[in-house]
Amino acid sequence: MNNIREKLQQKMGDTSKQEQRVQVRVKKRLAKKKWLNFKWVGSVASLAACLLIIFFILPDHKPQQQGAVEIGGVMFDEKTGHEKAISDLLYDEVLASLNVTKEEKLFYTPARYTDYTYVTTHCQTTNCRILALRDNAKTGSIYNLGSGTIKIEALSPDKKMVALVLRTKKQDTLRFMYTNDITDHPEIPEYFPQIKKVKWLSNAKIQLTLNSGKKEIITIPRYYK
C-alpha cells in the first residue's frame, strides 16, 4: 500500500514538474510572441513616421521654384561696360522717361548711398536726361532727376537722405532722395552757379559752397523723419 502511495506521489511530482516545464515554455513563447508583436508594431510605427516625414515634412524643405524674371532690356555700366538687365515691368517706363527708343543704348551708374541706379543715355545734346531707377524685378520705382550730370552725392547725418548736385552746362540744381522706400522726395526749384561742396549742418539743413567761394544755407522740407 505504501509502495502504491509513493508511486502515486512520485507520479504527481513528475506531473507537477512537467507542468512547470510546460508553463516555462509557454511563458517563453508568450514572451517571444509579445516581443515579435512589439517589433512588428514598432516597425509599423517607424514606417508610418517615415511616411509622415516624406509626405508632410520634406515638401516644406523643397527649394521653392521662383518664376523667371522677364527682361525688358539692358543697360551698361558707364565705367566698366558691365551689362545689367532691366525688368520688363519698368523698361518701357525708363524709355519714356528718358524720351528714347529701344534702339538707344542705356548707361547706368550705381548710386553711392542708396539702392537706386542712375540711368541715362549718350544723347546728342549737352544735357542728357537722367533718372534714378530701383528695379526689384516684381516692383520698382523711377525718379526723374531732370537733365544733366550728377557731380555730388552727400549723405545726411541720420543717413536717411541724400543730397544730389545735378550739373548742366550753365547751372546746378539740387535733388534729394530718401535712402529707404519713401518715394515722395522733397524738391527745391532753385538754380545755382556751380556748386563746389555740400555740407549737412543738420538733418534738415545743408550748406552749399559755390565755386566763387560764396556760401548758402538751404533748408530742406523733409516730409518724413
C-alpha positions as CSV (number, residue, x, y, z in Angstrom):
1,M,0.0,0.0,0.0
2,N,2.8,2.3,0.9
3,N,4.6,1.5,-2.3
4,I,1.5,2.4,-4.3
5,R,1.1,5.7,-2.4
6,E,4.8,6.5,-3.0
7,K,4.4,5.8,-6.7
8,L,1.4,8.0,-6.9
9,Q,3.1,10.8,-5.1
10,Q,6.2,10.4,-7.4
11,K,3.9,10.4,-10.4
12,M,2.1,13.5,-9.2
13,G,5.5,15.2,-8.6
14,D,6.7,14.3,-12.1
15,T,3.4,15.7,-13.5
16,S,3.9,18.9,-11.5
17,K,7.4,19.3,-12.7
18,Q,6.2,18.6,-16.3
19,E,3.5,21.2,-15.9
20,Q,6.1,23.7,-14.6
21,R,8.3,22.9,-17.6
22,V,5.3,23.4,-19.9
23,Q,4.4,26.7,-18.2
24,V,8.0,27.9,-18.6
25,R,7.9,27.0,-22.3
26,V,4.5,28.7,-22.7
27,K,5.8,31.8,-20.9
28,K,8.9,31.9,-23.1
29,R,6.7,31.5,-26.2
30,L,4.3,34.2,-25.0
31,A,7.3,36.5,-24.2
32,K,8.7,35.8,-27.7
33,K,5.3,36.4,-29.3
34,K,5.0,39.7,-27.4
35,W,8.5,40.6,-28.5
36,L,7.6,39.8,-32.1
37,N,4.4,41.7,-31.8
38,F,6.2,44.7,-30.3
39,K,8.8,44.6,-33.1
40,W,6.0,44.4,-35.7
41,V,4.2,47.3,-34.1
42,G,7.5,49.2,-33.8
43,S,8.2,48.6,-37.5
44,V,4.8,49.8,-38.5
45,A,5.1,52.9,-36.3
46,S,8.6,53.6,-37.8
47,L,7.2,53.1,-41.3
48,A,4.3,55.5,-40.5
49,A,6.7,58.1,-39.2
50,C,8.8,57.8,-42.3
51,L,5.7,58.3,-44.5
52,L,4.7,61.3,-42.5
53,I,8.2,62.8,-42.9
54,I,8.1,62.1,-46.7
55,F,4.6,63.4,-47.3
56,F,4.3,66.3,-44.9
57,I,7.7,67.5,-43.7
58,L,10.0,67.1,-46.6
59,P,7.9,69.1,-49.0
60,D,8.4,72.1,-46.8
61,H,12.1,71.8,-47.3
62,K,12.0,71.5,-51.1
63,P,13.5,74.5,-52.8
64,Q,10.9,76.9,-54.0
65,Q,10.8,77.4,-57.7
66,Q,10.8,81.1,-58.4
67,G,9.2,82.3,-61.6
68,A,11.7,83.5,-64.2
69,V,12.1,87.3,-64.3
70,E,11.1,88.7,-67.7
71,I,13.9,91.0,-69.0
72,G,12.7,94.1,-70.9
73,G,16.1,95.4,-71.9
74,V,19.7,96.0,-70.8
75,M,21.9,98.9,-69.7
76,F,25.7,99.2,-69.5
77,D,27.9,100.5,-66.7
78,E,29.4,103.9,-67.6
79,K,32.9,102.9,-66.4
80,T,33.2,99.1,-66.8
81,G,30.7,98.3,-69.5
82,H,29.2,95.6,-67.3
83,E,25.7,94.7,-68.6
84,K,22.7,94.8,-66.3
85,A,19.1,93.8,-67.0
86,I,16.0,96.0,-66.7
87,S,12.8,94.1,-65.9
88,D,10.0,94.1,-68.5
89,L,7.9,95.8,-65.8
90,L,9.9,99.0,-65.9
91,Y,11.7,99.0,-69.3
92,D,9.1,100.9,-71.2
93,E,8.8,103.5,-68.4
94,V,12.5,104.0,-68.4
95,L,12.5,104.6,-72.2
96,A,9.5,107.0,-71.9
97,S,11.2,109.0,-69.0
98,L,14.4,109.4,-71.0
99,N,12.4,110.1,-74.2
100,V,14.3,107.5,-76.2
101,T,13.5,104.4,-78.3
102,K,14.6,100.8,-77.8
103,E,17.4,101.3,-80.3
104,E,19.1,103.8,-77.9
105,K,21.8,102.4,-75.7
106,L,21.3,103.0,-72.0
107,F,24.1,103.6,-69.4
108,Y,24.0,103.4,-65.6
109,T,26.0,104.4,-62.6
110,P,25.2,102.8,-59.2
111,A,24.1,105.3,-56.5
112,R,26.6,105.7,-53.7
113,Y,24.2,105.7,-50.7
114,T,21.0,104.1,-51.9
115,D,20.0,101.0,-53.9
116,Y,19.0,103.2,-56.8
117,T,20.8,103.2,-60.1
118,Y,21.3,106.4,-62.2
119,V,20.3,105.7,-65.8
120,T,20.9,108.0,-68.8
121,T,21.9,107.9,-72.5
122,H,24.7,109.3,-74.6
123,C,22.4,111.8,-76.3
124,Q,23.4,114.3,-78.9
125,T,22.7,117.3,-76.7
126,T,24.9,118.7,-73.9
127,N,22.5,117.8,-71.1
128,C,21.0,114.3,-71.3
129,R,18.0,113.3,-69.2
130,I,18.8,111.2,-66.2
131,L,16.7,109.2,-63.8
132,A,17.1,107.1,-60.6
133,L,15.9,103.6,-61.0
134,R,15.0,101.0,-58.4
135,D,14.3,97.7,-60.1
136,N,13.4,94.7,-57.9
137,A,12.0,92.6,-60.8
138,K,8.5,92.5,-59.5
139,T,8.3,96.0,-58.1
140,G,10.3,99.2,-58.6
141,S,10.2,103.0,-58.9
142,I,11.6,105.7,-61.2
143,Y,12.6,109.2,-60.1
144,N,13.1,111.7,-62.9
145,L,16.0,113.8,-61.9
146,G,16.0,116.1,-64.9
147,S,18.8,116.8,-67.3
148,G,22.5,117.0,-66.5
149,T,25.2,115.0,-64.8
150,I,25.4,114.0,-61.1
151,K,28.5,115.7,-59.6
152,I,28.0,115.4,-55.9
153,E,26.3,112.9,-53.5
154,A,26.1,113.8,-49.8
155,L,24.5,111.7,-47.1
156,S,22.6,113.4,-44.2
157,P,23.7,112.9,-40.6
158,D,20.8,110.4,-39.9
159,K,21.7,108.6,-43.1
160,K,18.1,108.9,-44.3
161,M,18.5,111.3,-47.1
162,V,21.0,112.0,-49.9
163,A,21.6,115.4,-51.5
164,L,22.5,115.4,-55.2
165,V,24.1,118.1,-57.3
166,L,22.9,117.8,-60.9
167,R,25.1,119.9,-63.2
168,T,24.3,121.2,-66.6
169,K,26.5,123.4,-68.8
170,K,25.2,126.6,-67.3
171,Q,24.0,125.9,-63.8
172,D,23.5,123.4,-61.0
173,T,20.3,122.1,-59.4
174,L,19.7,120.2,-56.1
175,R,17.8,116.9,-55.8
176,F,17.1,115.0,-52.7
177,M,16.3,111.3,-52.2
178,Y,15.4,109.2,-49.2
179,T,17.6,106.2,-48.6
180,N,14.6,104.0,-47.6
181,D,11.5,103.0,-49.6
182,I,9.9,106.5,-49.4
183,T,9.5,107.9,-52.9
184,D,8.0,111.3,-52.1
185,H,11.3,113.1,-52.4
186,P,11.5,116.8,-51.4
187,E,12.3,119.3,-54.2
188,I,13.9,122.7,-54.2
189,P,13.1,124.5,-57.5
190,E,16.2,126.7,-57.5
191,Y,19.2,127.1,-59.8
192,F,22.7,127.8,-58.5
193,P,26.1,128.7,-60.0
194,Q,28.4,125.7,-60.0
195,I,28.5,124.1,-56.5
196,K,31.8,123.1,-55.2
197,K,30.8,121.4,-51.9
198,V,27.7,120.3,-50.0
199,K,27.8,120.0,-46.2
200,W,25.0,118.9,-44.0
201,L,24.5,121.1,-41.0
202,S,21.6,119.1,-39.6
203,N,19.1,116.6,-40.9
204,A,17.1,119.5,-42.4
205,K,19.8,122.0,-43.5
206,I,22.7,121.9,-45.9
207,Q,25.5,124.5,-46.6
208,L,26.5,125.0,-50.2
209,T,29.9,126.3,-51.1
210,L,30.0,127.7,-54.6
211,N,33.0,127.9,-56.9
212,S,33.1,131.7,-56.2
213,G,33.6,130.9,-52.5
214,K,30.2,132.2,-51.6
215,K,28.2,130.0,-49.1
216,E,24.5,129.5,-48.9
217,I,22.4,127.6,-46.4
218,I,19.4,125.7,-47.7
219,T,16.5,124.4,-45.5
220,I,15.1,121.1,-46.8
221,P,11.3,120.3,-46.4
222,R,11.5,116.8,-45.0
223,Y,8.1,115.2,-45.1
224,Y,9.1,112.1,-43.2
225,K,11.5,111.6,-40.3
